[in-house]
Amino acid sequence: MSDRLPPDSSAGLSGRLAGLLDRVGSRGEYREPSSDPSDPAVEFRDVSKRFGPVTALDGIDCRFDRGGIHGVVGPNGSGKTTLFEVLLRLRRPTSGTVTAPPPAAIGYSFQEPQFYPNLTAGENLSVFTRLHGDVDPEWRRSVTERLRLDRVRHQRAAALSGGFRKKLDVAIAFVSRPELLVLDEPLAGIDRLSRERVIELIVEHAQGGGTVLVSSHDREHVDPILDSSLALYDGRVGRPE
Ligand SMILES: Nc1ncnc2c1ncn2[C@@H]1O[C@H](COP(=O)(O)OP(=O)(O)OP(=O)(O)O)[C@@H](O)[C@H]1O
């Protein structure tokens, strides 16, 4: 077993042993945010995450206010993805306390896609729409059209081009209108028009009261919409890029 939700249970004995050792050493705690809208949507208190000898997060303290667009920036390997995975409870922190909505209230798009590769783009959107039950069909249509996914709805997700795969994954994150959206490099590999559409969707989400956490190396396009920015460097908060 691993502390990462396994895509399948076929990890070998050494993998399971490594995962077990990691779990044994993971004592971080989770709390749910209060109902007071002035409290932050997400808060990390002295959160560390170690992978064996590697310290990916080193005593992180940060908070992200509700209804804002918050950037998480930093060079490669600074801990952005690990911070998001810990927040989503995909990885357990080694120590510290994370306050965050339950995973069901979080939409996300990571560098590894969440969709089902053998289903078509349209089937994927239907599956995720059904999972969330109360998705407004007009909203689903609007997201799909804005990202031009209607053109590829009959194609298998695995056979889509890199840009369309990214857009399908981002659309899945948006479709349920979650209270918190976590987007790791949502603009990577997509064309200019789609980039503008994704930016537009992020802004609309926050205007509607949702909270967005976004990491992107495309600072030129993302920085102008940010309400706050958290700089990570070597797993610590602080040094800007
Ligand atoms: N499963 C893992 N096992 C071991 N080390 C890991 C694991 N995941 C991440 N790390 C290490 O943790 C550190 C932070 O990695 P992370 O992927 O969080 O950085 P990042 O800021 O998202 O980088 P990038 O911009 O390249 O995506 C790196 O040193 C990385 O090698």
The ligand as an SDF file (V2000), in Angstrom:
LIG
                    3D

 31 33  0  0  0  0  0  0  0  0999 V2000
    6.7070   10.0720   -4.8300 N   0  0  0  0  0  0  0  0  0  0  0  0
    7.8590   10.6990   -4.5860 C   0  0  0  0  0  0  0  0  0  0  0  0
    8.9290   10.0130   -4.1260 N   0  0  0  0  0  0  0  0  0  0  0  0
   10.1000   10.6350   -3.8550 C   0  0  0  0  0  0  0  0  0  0  0  0
   10.3100   11.9630   -4.0190 N   0  0  0  0  0  0  0  0  0  0  0  0
    9.2770   12.6970   -4.4770 C   0  0  0  0  0  0  0  0  0  0  0  0
    8.0020   12.1160   -4.7880 C   0  0  0  0  0  0  0  0  0  0  0  0
    7.1790   13.1040   -5.2230 N   0  0  0  0  0  0  0  0  0  0  0  0
    7.8910   14.2480   -5.1940 C   0  0  0  0  0  0  0  0  0  0  0  0
    9.1550   13.9980   -4.7490 N   0  0  0  0  0  0  0  0  0  0  0  0
   10.2330   14.9970   -4.5640 C   0  0  0  0  0  0  0  0  0  0  0  0
    9.7040   16.0880   -3.8270 O   0  0  0  0  0  0  0  0  0  0  0  0
   10.2320   17.3160   -4.3100 C   0  0  0  0  0  0  0  0  0  0  0  0
    9.0920   18.2340   -4.7110 C   0  0  0  0  0  0  0  0  0  0  0  0
    8.4600   17.7080   -5.8800 O   0  0  0  0  0  0  0  0  0  0  0  0
    7.1330   18.3340   -6.5140 P   0  0  0  0  0  0  0  0  0  0  0  0
    6.7110   17.4270   -7.6170 O   0  0  0  0  0  0  0  0  0  0  0  0
    6.1610   18.6030   -5.4180 O   0  0  0  0  0  0  0  0  0  0  0  0
    7.6860   19.7180   -7.0900 O   0  0  0  0  0  0  0  0  0  0  0  0
    6.9830   20.7700   -8.0960 P   0  0  0  0  0  0  0  0  0  0  0  0
    7.2420   22.1240   -7.5230 O   0  0  0  0  0  0  0  0  0  0  0  0
    5.5730   20.3900   -8.3440 O   0  0  0  0  0  0  0  0  0  0  0  0
    7.8650   20.5780   -9.4080 O   0  0  0  0  0  0  0  0  0  0  0  0
    7.5000   20.8130  -10.9890 P   0  0  0  0  0  0  0  0  0  0  0  0
    7.4100   22.3060  -11.2050 O   0  0  0  0  0  0  0  0  0  0  0  0
    8.6870   20.2120  -11.6640 O   0  0  0  0  0  0  0  0  0  0  0  0
    6.2170   20.0880  -11.2710 O   0  0  0  0  0  0  0  0  0  0  0  0
   11.1810   16.9630   -5.4520 C   0  0  0  0  0  0  0  0  0  0  0  0
   12.4940   16.8850   -4.9090 O   0  0  0  0  0  0  0  0  0  0  0  0
   10.7040   15.5900   -5.8810 C   0  0  0  0  0  0  0  0  0  0  0  0
   11.7530   14.8370   -6.4400 O   0  0  0  0  0  0  0  0  0  0  0  0
  1  2  1  0
  2  3  1  0
  2  7  2  0
  3  4  2  0
  4  5  1  0
  5  6  2  0
  6  7  1  0
  6 10  1  0
  7  8  1  0
  8  9  2  0
  9 10  1  0
 10 11  1  0
 11 12  1  0
 11 30  1  0
 12 13  1  0
 13 14  1  0
 13 28  1  0
 14 15  1  0
 15 16  1  0
 16 17  2  0
 16 18  1  0
 16 19  1  0
 19 20  1  0
 20 21  2  0
 20 22  1  0
 20 23  1  0
 23 24  1  0
 24 25  2  0
 24 26  1  0
 24 27  1  0
 28 29  1  0
 28 30  1  0
 30 31  1  0
M  END
$$$$
